[in-house]
């Protein structure tokens, strides 16, 4: 299975993403044929800081589990209202 196919399955998930020039926690918004759209979360305020468009060939690591990712998901979830 190619990485793009796997990333497509992970759309709309919170994760840790490492690419050639950086790494951040955030939400994978969209996976295209040659790029991904990734919304970066500021881990101090738990608000979206920016949206990145990253060439999919530059992605090195994706972590969808673990203590840090679980903490980010829990913090984001606690800020959601029932109407969202």
N, C-alpha and C positions, 0 to 999 in steps of 0.2 A: 504494500500500500504506500502510495506517495504521501509526502508530508502535507501537501495541499488538500488531499482527500481527507486526511485525518483532521486537519484544521477546520475544514468545512463542517465536520461533525461537531466541532466545539464552538461554533458561532454562538454568540450571546452568553458565553460563559466567562466567569472571572478567573484570572490566571496570572502567573508570573511569566513574562516573556523576555527572553534574551536574544538580541540580534547583534550584528557585527559592531555597531557603534554605541550600544547602550542596553539597558535592561530596566524594566518597570513592572509594577502591578497594574492591572487594568482589566478591561472587558473587551473581548474580541467581537467587534461589531459586524464585520463583513469579510469574507474571503473570496477574492476574485481569482482569475486565472494567473495573474502575475503580481498581485499585491494583496496586502491585508490592511484593513482599517482597525486600528487599535485605540481605544479611549483610555488614556492614562489617568490613574487615580492618585491623588495626593494622599499618602498614607497617614499624614498628620490630621488633615481636616476631613478625610474620606469624601472629598468632592472631586468631580472630574476636572482635571487640570488642562488637558489638551487632547486633541485627536491626531494620531500619527498615521500616515500612509507609508507602509514599509514594503519594500520589494520582498516577495515571499522567499526568494533564494537567499536572502540575508538572515533569515531566522535560524538561530542556533539551538535554542532550548525553549521548551514550553513545560511549565509545571502547573498542573490543574489540581493538585492535592498538596497536602502537607500543612503544618501548623500555621505558617505565615499566610498562605492562601485562605485557609479556613478562617483566620482572624479577619482578613479583609472582607470575606463574604459575610461573616457574622456582623461586622460593623455596618456594612452597607445595608444589610437586611433590617437591622434595628432602626435605621433611619427612614425606611419606607413606610408610608402610610397605607392603610388598607385600600384606599381609593386608587392607588397606582397600579 
